[in-house]
Amino acid sequence: MSRRVLHVVSNVAYYDDRSHPTGLWLSELTHAFDVFAEKSYEQRIVSPKGGSSPLEPRALKWPLLDASEGVAGEQEPHGASVGDGAA
């Protein structure tokens, strides 16, 4: 059986209103992804609603600058179960 990890990322772009943006801290996902990749885990990235995951605006400012527009191509977690992942 292959070792698998299911990364679930947010679809939430705002806290309580549009003046309070939020999103994924990309470094949190990429760090975990790299650690599991080094150990040859099969990995999937999903979001609760499917589609893209907005990036946290504060994470895009220097010195944390990342030129990414967002994490695209996430899948909805249909068919994913706790037993599908190893971590």
C-alpha positions in Angstrom: 0.0 0.0 0.0 1.4 3.4 -1.0 1.7 6.1 1.7 -0.6 9.0 1.0 -1.2 12.5 2.3 -4.3 14.6 1.7 -3.6 18.3 2.1 -6.8 20.3 2.7 -6.5 24.0 2.0 -8.9 26.8 2.6 -11.4 28.4 0.2 -11.9 31.3 2.6 -10.8 34.7 1.2 -12.2 37.0 4.0 -12.7 36.8 7.7 -15.9 38.7 8.6 -16.0 41.1 5.6 -14.0 42.1 2.6 -11.9 44.5 4.6 -10.3 41.6 6.4 -8.8 39.3 3.7 -7.2 36.0 4.5 -6.1 32.9 2.8 -3.5 30.2 2.6 0.0 30.8 3.8 1.7 29.1 0.9 4.9 28.3 2.8 2.9 26.2 5.2 1.7 24.0 2.4 5.0 23.9 0.4 7.0 23.0 3.5 4.8 20.1 4.3 4.6 19.1 0.7 8.4 19.0 0.4 8.9 17.0 3.6 6.4 14.3 2.4 7.8 14.4 -1.2 11.3 13.6 0.2 9.8 10.4 1.8 8.0 9.5 -1.5 4.4 10.0 -0.2 1.7 10.3 -2.8 0.0 13.7 -2.2 -3.3 15.3 -3.2 -4.3 18.9 -2.5 -8.0 19.5 -2.1 -10.2 22.3 -0.8 -13.7 22.1 0.7 -15.4 23.7 -2.2 -12.9 22.7 -4.9 -11.3 25.3 -7.2 -8.6 27.7 -6.2 -7.4 28.7 -2.8 -6.8 32.4 -2.1 -3.4 33.3 -0.7 -3.0 35.2 2.5 -2.1 38.8 1.5 0.3 39.3 4.4 2.3 36.3 3.2 2.9 38.1 -0.1 4.7 41.0 1.4 8.5 41.3 1.7 10.3 39.5 3.2 7.8 36.7 2.7 7.2 37.7 -0.9 5.8 35.0 -3.2 4.7 36.0 -6.7 2.1 33.3 -6.9 -1.5 34.2 -7.7 -3.0 31.3 -5.8 -3.0 27.6 -5.6 -4.9 26.5 -8.6 -6.4 23.2 -9.5 -7.4 21.9 -6.1 -10.0 19.2 -6.2 -13.1 18.9 -4.1 -12.6 16.2 -1.4 -15.2 13.9 -2.9 -14.3 10.3 -2.2 -11.5 11.3 0.1 -11.7 9.6 3.5 -9.6 9.5 6.6 -8.3 6.1 5.6 -7.0 7.6 2.3 -4.2 9.5 4.1 -1.2 8.5 6.1 -0.8 11.8 8.0 
